[in-house]
Amino acid sequence: MSKLVRQIHRWLSVAFTLGFVTNTIVIFGLGQKTPAYWVYLLALVPLFALFFSGLYLFALPYVARWTARAPALARPS
């Protein structure tokens, strides 16, 4: 599961970068005209997905350490 989330996180970063570059080109390429609303979403949608997958990857070592310690705490002395 962790390997899959890491791979998804990598591809989401590529999608975010492409969305950001497209967003920048469209905004500065139009001059004074306001771009369509969906242009702004090109970078935001992958950014939110990156946020949640990044939180999962960040918490993974702490949860693994906590679950490895939990059986030791439950043993009677």
C-alpha positions in Angstrom: 0.0 0.0 0.0 2.8 2.4 0.9 4.5 1.8 -2.4 1.3 2.6 -4.3 0.8 5.8 -2.4 4.3 6.9 -3.1 3.9 6.3 -6.8 0.6 8.2 -6.8 2.2 11.0 -4.9 5.0 11.2 -7.5 2.6 11.3 -10.4 0.4 13.9 -8.7 3.5 16.1 -8.3 4.0 15.9 -12.1 0.3 16.8 -12.6 0.6 19.7 -10.2 3.7 21.0 -11.9 2.0 20.8 -15.4 -1.1 22.5 -14.0 0.9 25.3 -12.4 2.9 25.9 -15.6 -0.2 25.9 -17.7 -1.9 28.2 -15.2 1.0 30.7 -15.3 1.2 30.7 -19.1 -2.5 31.3 -19.5 -2.7 34.0 -16.9 0.3 36.0 -18.2 -0.4 35.1 -21.8 -3.9 36.7 -21.8 -2.7 40.1 -20.6 -5.6 41.9 -18.9 -8.3 39.3 -19.7 -9.5 37.1 -16.9 -9.0 33.4 -17.7 -11.8 30.8 -17.3 -12.4 29.4 -13.8 -11.2 25.9 -14.7 -7.7 27.2 -15.4 -7.3 27.9 -11.7 -8.4 24.4 -10.8 -5.7 22.8 -13.0 -3.2 23.3 -10.2 -5.6 23.1 -7.2 -7.0 19.7 -7.7 -3.7 17.9 -7.7 -2.5 20.1 -4.9 -5.2 18.9 -2.6 -4.5 15.3 -3.5 -0.8 15.9 -2.9 -1.7 17.3 0.5 -3.6 14.2 1.6 -1.1 11.7 0.2 1.8 13.7 1.7 0.1 13.6 5.1 -0.3 9.8 4.8 3.4 9.4 3.9 4.4 11.8 6.7 2.5 9.8 9.3 3.5 6.4 8.1 6.7 6.0 10.1 5.1 7.3 13.3 2.1 4.9 13.0 4.4 2.0 12.3 6.5 2.8 15.3 3.4 3.2 17.4 1.9 -0.1 16.3 5.2 -1.9 16.9 5.3 -0.6 20.4 1.7 -1.3 21.2 2.0 -5.1 21.8 5.0 -4.5 24.1 2.8 -2.2 26.2 0.0 -4.7 26.4 2.2 -7.5 27.8 1.7 -8.2 31.5 4.8 -7.5 33.6 
